[in-house]
Amino acid sequence: MKRIAQNIRHLRKLKELTQEQFANDVNITRSRVSSYEEGRSEPSIDFLITISEYFKLPIDILVKNDLTFSNESSFIEIGNQRVLFPITVNDNEEDLIEIIPTEASAGYLLGYDDPEYIEQLQRIKLPFLPVGKHRAFPIKGNSMHPMKDGAFVVAKFIESIYDVKDGVSYIIVTKNDGITYKRVYSRIEENNSLLLIPDNKNYQSYNVPISEVVELWEFTCSINTQEYDERDLKISSIAGMLTELGVELKALAELK
């Protein structure tokens, strides 16, 4: 139980509590806190439940994971609990981008908050990225032209679903559908959902209840694994021209 002893001490210090303050909060003596933190005795199941509720962390994270390198930004709120949000850095304390390979994307929901899962992922560093936690997700299908199947979207983690910017592209991780990449509009005030719109008009838009959303990542850049062919570029150019024409027509209509 050496790991749980270290975790209790570390989490207490993260909250900037003395052993006596922590003991008062969880209704035990300071000597018991000291005994647990030094590994001289093992906490009971009842006490593990108590500190799980106190720190808002699942018991398995308290017992299985080494939390001594974590800080407050290492956790994210999901419902009324926090889950460990692993962040990978290099020797210079620079954030690295974890790459979710296509073959591992189906299992992402089971491991997105598991340090062991994240530890096995390949990593890259892109020096031009803005500040924030980024991951690279594989794209499947062709619902977001001109993004090709097999491309990767590098996206920045968004802590609050209420920070969604209408019309911006996001990676959305949901409980039932896994990873998807769509343009998002907030419908939280209307019906507690997000409206997901594919850029390819051959695909239907749909709403996702915010209770189904596990993670939200805002598009930063893309990495294509296939070269664009001439037809792709023509379609992209035509789409751009039509968009610009629509803006101009709308401006003319407003002048009338």
Buried (B, 14 or more C-beta within 10 A) or exposed (E): EEBBBBBBBBBBEBEEBEBEEBBBBBEBEBEBBBBBBEBEEEBEEEBBEBBBEBBBBBBEBBBBBEBEEBEEEBBBEBEEBBBBBBBBEEEEEEBBBBBBEBEBBEEBBEBBBBBEBBEEBEBEEEEEBEEBBBBBBBBBEBBBBBBBEEBBBBBBBBBEBEEBEEEEBBBBBBEEEBBBBBBBBBBEEEEEBBBBBBBEEEBEEBBBEBEBBBBBBBBBBBBEEEEEEEEBEEEEEEBEEEEEEEEEEEEEEEEE
